[in-house]
Amino acid sequence: MRPFAAADLPQKLHLAGLSLGMNISRSFDGPRQKKPRYKVQAKAYDAAGGSKDESFEPASELSADEGKKAPAQRLKIGIYFVTWWTLNVVFNIYNKKVLNVFPFPWLTSTLSLAAGVAIMAVSWITGLAEKPDVDLDFWKVLAPVALAHTIGHVAATVSMSKVAVSFTHIIKSSEPAFSVIVQRLLFGQSYPGSVYFSLLPIIGGCGLAAATELNFNMGGFMGAMISNIAFVFRNIFSKKGMVGKSVGGMNYYACLSILSLVFLTPFAFAMEGPQLWAVGWKDALAAVGPNFVWWVAAQSVFYHLYNQVSYMSLNEISPLTFSIGNTMKRVSVIVASIIIFRTPVRPINAVGAAVAIFGTFLYSQAKQ
């Protein structure tokens, strides 16, 4: 008798925002010589602690249709990953180009969100994308998620305006450490020892990279750290508040962008303002020429596209696969930015970055 496998399930389970546990039990319907039937019981636990039971019987063999779909699904996920990483690298390159000649991170962040809102508005109006079916309660629940997303987005942009892209992403790789600390101190959540152990290389590697950074800037360092904390709370609010909300990844991120733009715009005017923007824009055009306008448009559009693809990929893959993909995405950004901007890197700095990234990978494994 061949072992039971997840592929034997007759249908794909979608339990968004829920923790899934499975119990496999043997039951005999008759004499001993008959083959035992296996019954699968899936129990989903929501954020409030309630549970739901679903029972079904696995198919005895993988159907021909499912066998044909498996390679296509893997290809689809592979395309998502390559697209996600590529768009993210392109965004970071153009974002840094813009900030090098136009050091106004608040306006730059606002334009990134505005481009996404415009893209989705056109998609909804033309019918290219289905309009989300949301109510006032949805927007209320989404508000704290959007606020945390706004803070994290601006803080990361501020960081990249002051330090190298590679340094910002090395520090941002320590986000898992902040997640564990916040969940432990504020919500009393406990983790296995392997999770705490995985934080050691993350913290140590980031510390080593920061201590040996040639162009260290405290403002850039603090921006990346604040971004980490903000994104941790964004994830917490999203998990606790969005349980039971049926909005696809594309529309979810579109709604998130709309609220974030509403939150960010008045602060952008207060922190920088039109007068400074006008002078900075004129200086940037004088230094770069018409290409500057393309840089601004590219960084704005690619910011929305890479985030949209990452949220869409969540509908197709497990959290573990997504975590691994996110780790590899950061590696690709760090390597690409060092090559393109010719960022000087000491060997000890590279070791620190590698240790931190490896710790992030260990965390993604231990967390599951």
C-alpha positions in Angstrom: 0.0 0.0 0.0 1.5 3.3 -1.0 1.8 6.1 1.6 -0.8 8.8 1.8 0.2 12.1 0.2 -1.2 15.6 0.1 -1.6 15.2 -3.6 -4.3 12.5 -2.9 -6.7 15.1 -1.7 -9.6 15.3 -4.2 -9.9 19.0 -3.9 -7.7 22.0 -3.1 -8.3 23.5 0.3 -8.3 27.3 0.5 -8.4 28.4 4.1 -7.2 32.0 3.9 -6.0 33.4 7.2 -6.6 30.1 9.0 -4.2 27.5 10.6 -4.8 24.1 9.2 -4.3 20.8 11.0 -5.0 17.3 9.6 -5.7 14.1 11.4 -5.6 10.8 9.4 -7.5 7.9 11.0 -8.0 4.3 9.8 -11.4 2.7 9.8 -12.5 -0.8 8.8 -15.8 -1.5 7.2 -16.0 -5.3 7.3 -13.5 -8.2 7.6 -9.9 -7.7 8.2 -8.9 -8.7 4.7 -10.5 -5.6 3.2 -8.3 -2.6 2.6 -8.7 0.1 5.3 -10.3 3.3 4.4 -8.6 6.6 5.4 -10.5 9.5 6.6 -9.0 13.0 6.6 -10.2 15.5 9.1 -9.2 19.1 8.5 -9.6 21.5 11.4 -9.2 25.2 10.8 -8.6 27.6 13.7 -9.4 31.2 13.3 -7.8 34.2 15.1 -10.5 34.2 17.8 -9.7 30.6 18.7 -12.8 29.0 17.2 -12.6 26.0 15.0 -14.3 24.3 12.1 -14.2 20.7 11.1 -14.4 19.5 7.6 -14.2 15.7 6.7 -13.7 14.1 3.4 -12.2 10.9 1.9 -9.1 11.1 -0.3 -9.2 9.7 -3.8 -7.4 6.4 -4.2 -5.3 7.5 -7.1 -4.2 10.9 -8.5 -6.5 11.6 -11.5 -5.1 12.1 -15.0 -6.4 15.7 -15.0 -4.7 16.5 -11.7 -1.5 14.9 -12.9 -1.5 17.2 -16.0 -2.3 20.3 -13.9 0.7 19.8 -11.5 3.4 20.8 -14.0 1.3 23.7 -15.2 0.8 24.9 -11.6 4.6 24.7 -10.9 5.3 26.7 -14.1 2.7 29.3 -13.0 4.3 29.7 -9.6 7.8 29.9 -11.2 6.6 32.7 -13.5 5.1 34.5 -10.4 8.4 34.3 -8.6 10.6 35.4 -11.5 8.2 38.3 -12.3 8.1 39.3 -8.6 11.9 39.3 -8.2 12.5 41.1 -11.5 9.9 43.8 -10.8 11.3 44.3 -7.3 14.9 44.7 -8.6 13.8 47.2 -11.3 11.8 49.2 -8.7 14.7 49.5 -6.3 17.1 50.5 -9.0 14.9 53.3 -10.3 13.8 54.3 -6.9 17.4 54.8 -5.9 18.2 56.7 -9.1 15.3 59.1 -8.4 16.3 59.6 -4.7 20.0 60.3 -5.7 19.0 63.4 -7.6 15.6 64.2 -6.0 16.0 63.5 -2.2 12.3 63.9 -1.3 11.2 60.4 0.0 7.8 61.6 1.1 6.7 62.7 -2.4 8.4 59.7 -4.0 6.5 57.4 -1.7 3.2 59.2 -2.5 3.8 58.9 -6.2 4.4 55.2 -5.9 1.0 54.7 -4.2 -0.8 57.1 -6.6 0.4 55.2 -9.6 -1.0 52.0 -8.2 -4.3 53.6 -7.5 -4.5 55.0 -11.0 -3.6 51.6 -12.6 -6.3 49.8 -10.6 -8.9 52.5 -11.2 -8.4 52.2 -15.0 -8.5 48.4 -14.7 -11.8 48.5 -12.8 -13.4 51.1 -15.2 -12.4 49.2 -18.3 -13.3 45.8 -16.9 -9.7 44.4 -17.1 -10.1 43.6 -13.4 -13.2 42.7 -11.4 -14.2 45.4 -8.9 -13.9 44.3 -5.3 -17.1 43.7 -3.4 -16.3 45.5 -0.1 -18.3 47.3 2.5 -17.7 49.9 5.2 -16.7 47.2 7.7 -14.0 46.0 5.3 -12.5 49.5 5.1 -12.6 49.9 8.9 -10.7 46.6 9.4 -8.2 47.5 6.6 -7.4 51.0 8.1 -4.8 49.9 10.7 -3.2 47.6 8.1 -3.0 50.5 5.7 -1.6 52.8 8.3 1.2 50.4 9.2 1.9 49.8 5.5 2.2 53.6 4.9 4.7 54.0 7.8 6.7 51.0 6.6 6.7 52.2 3.0 7.8 55.8 3.8 10.4 54.6 6.3 12.0 52.3 3.8 12.1 55.1 1.2 13.7 57.4 3.7 16.3 54.8 4.4 17.1 54.3 0.7 17.5 58.1 0.3 20.3 58.1 2.8 22.2 54.8 2.4 22.9 52.2 -0.3 20.0 50.0 -1.4 22.0 46.9 -0.3 22.4 48.2 3.2 18.7 49.0 3.5 17.7 45.5 2.5 20.3 43.9 4.7 18.8 45.7 7.7 15.3 44.8 6.5 16.2 41.2 6.5 16.0 41.4 10.3 12.2 41.8 10.1 11.6 38.2 11.4 13.4 39.1 14.7 11.1 42.0 15.2 8.1 39.8 14.5 9.0 37.3 17.1 9.9 39.9 19.7 6.6 41.9 19.2 4.5 38.7 19.2 6.2 37.5 22.3 6.1 40.7 24.3 2.8 42.2 23.3 0.7 39.1 22.6 2.4 36.4 24.7 2.9 34.1 21.8 5.5 31.4 22.3 7.7 29.7 19.7 9.8 26.6 19.6 13.5 26.8 20.4 14.5 26.5 16.7 12.7 29.8 15.9 14.6 31.6 18.7 17.9 30.0 17.5 17.3 31.2 13.9 17.2 34.8 15.2 20.8 34.6 16.3 22.4 34.7 12.8 19.8 37.3 11.7 20.7 39.7 14.5 24.4 38.9 14.4 24.6 39.2 10.6 22.7 42.5 10.5 24.8 43.9 13.3 28.1 42.9 11.6 26.9 44.4 8.3 25.9 47.6 10.0 29.1 47.9 12.0 31.3 47.5 8.8 29.2 49.6 6.4 31.4 52.1 4.7 28.7 54.7 4.2 26.8 54.2 7.5 24.1 56.8 8.2 22.0 56.8 11.3 19.0 58.2 9.5 19.1 55.4 6.9 19.6 52.8 9.6 16.7 54.0 11.7 14.4 54.2 8.6 15.0 50.6 7.8 14.4 49.6 11.5 11.2 51.6 11.7 10.1 50.0 8.4 10.7 46.5 9.9 8.5 47.3 13.0 5.7 48.8 10.9 5.5 45.9 8.5 5.4 43.5 11.5 2.3 45.3 12.8 0.9 45.4 9.3 1.1 41.6 9.1 -0.4 41.2 12.6 -3.3 43.5 11.9 -3.9 41.8 8.6 -4.0 38.3 10.1 -6.2 39.3 13.0 -8.6 41.5 11.1 -9.0 40.1 7.7 -10.2 36.6 8.7 -13.3 35.8 6.7 -12.8 38.6 4.2 -13.0 37.3 0.7 -11.0 39.7 -1.4 -8.4 38.5 -3.9 -4.8 39.4 -3.7 -4.9 42.0 -6.5 -7.9 43.9 -5.2 -6.7 43.5 -1.6 -3.5 45.4 -2.4 -5.4 47.9 -4.5 -7.6 48.8 -1.5 -4.6 48.9 0.7 -3.0 51.4 -1.7 -6.0 53.6 -1.7 -6.2 53.9 2.0 -2.4 54.3 2.3 -2.5 57.2 -0.2 -5.2 58.9 1.8 -3.1 58.6 4.9 0.2 59.7 3.3 -0.7 62.6 1.1 -1.3 65.3 3.8 1.9 64.2 5.6 3.9 64.5 2.4 2.7 68.1 2.0 3.5 68.9 5.6 7.0 67.3 5.7 8.3 68.6 2.3 5.7 70.7 0.5 5.3 72.0 -3.1 7.9 74.7 -2.9 10.7 72.3 -2.1 9.4 69.9 -4.7 9.4 72.5 -7.4 13.0 73.5 -6.7 14.1 69.9 -6.4 12.4 68.9 -9.6 14.0 71.7 -11.5 17.5 70.8 -10.2 16.9 67.1 -11.0 15.9 67.9 -14.6 19.0 70.1 -15.0 21.2 67.3 -13.7 19.7 64.4 -15.5 17.5 65.7 -18.3 14.2 64.2 -19.5 15.3 60.8 -18.3 14.4 61.9 -14.8 10.7 62.0 -15.7 11.0 58.3 -16.9 12.8 57.3 -13.7 10.0 58.8 -11.6 7.3 57.1 -13.7 9.2 53.7 -13.7 9.8 53.6 -9.9 6.1 54.5 -9.3 4.7 51.9 -11.7 7.1 49.1 -10.8 6.5 49.6 -7.1 2.8 48.8 -7.6 3.4 46.0 -10.0 5.9 44.1 -7.8 3.6 44.4 -4.7 0.6 43.3 -6.8 2.4 40.2 -8.1 3.6 39.3 -4.6 0.0 39.5 -3.2 -1.3 37.5 -6.1 1.3 34.8 -5.5 -0.1 34.3 -2.0 -3.2 32.8 -3.6 -1.1 30.1 -5.2 1.5 29.1 -2.7 2.0 28.2 0.9 3.3 30.7 3.5 6.5 28.7 3.7 7.1 28.9 0.0 6.3 32.6 0.1 8.8 33.2 2.9 11.5 31.4 1.0 10.7 33.5 -2.1 10.8 36.7 -0.1 14.3 35.7 1.2 15.5 35.1 -2.3 14.0 38.3 -3.5 16.0 40.2 -1.0 19.2 38.5 -2.1 18.5 39.4 -5.7 18.0 43.0 -4.8 21.2 43.2 -2.8 23.3 41.6 -5.5 21.8 43.6 -8.3 22.1 46.9 -6.5 25.8 46.3 -5.6 26.6 45.5 -9.3 24.6 48.3 -10.8 25.6 51.1 -8.4 29.1 49.7 -7.9 28.6 49.8 -4.1 31.9 49.2 -2.3 31.6 46.1 0.0 34.2 44.9 2.4 34.5 41.1 2.8 33.4 41.3 6.4 30.4 43.3 5.3 29.5 40.6 2.8 29.8 37.9 5.4 27.5 39.8 7.7 24.9 40.1 4.9 25.2 36.4 4.0 24.8 35.3 7.6 21.7 37.5 8.1 20.1 36.2 4.9 20.9 32.6 5.9 19.3 33.3 9.3 16.1 34.5 7.6 16.0 31.3 5.6 16.4 29.3 8.8 13.6 31.3 10.4 11.2 30.5 7.5 12.0 26.8 7.9 11.6 26.8 11.7 8.5 28.9 11.7 6.6 26.3 9.7 
